[in-house]
Amino acid sequence: MSMLVVMTVLLTGCARPPIVPNAGNLSLDDKELRAVQIAQDFVADENMDKAKASLAALKLPNSTQWVSLVAEKYISEQRDRQQARALSLLAQALG
């Protein structure tokens, strides 16, 4: 009986919590995608404190400059206009 309980726990993943990668350990591409999401969230809710906290979690040396560079990249590469706009608005709001 106890073996059945142990197997059930192991198979359902209840034995330990899932491992969530530290945002600071993400690749630059993943950080870029995360910045796009942060920018889109900012455009939707205009919550600067939330955006700053989310960017801080990425552990970038200068998140304001980095968002500006990503926005410029999206514009120059003619990527998705809504994403480029969101990044630009966030960069502008950050100063």
WOJOPE-V339706 format. One line per field, one symbol per residue. ss: DSSP state (2 for helix, 1 for strand, 0 for the rest). A space follows every 50 residues. Layout:
ss=???
This chain:
ss=02222222222200000000002220022222222222222222200222 222222200000222222222222220000222222222222220
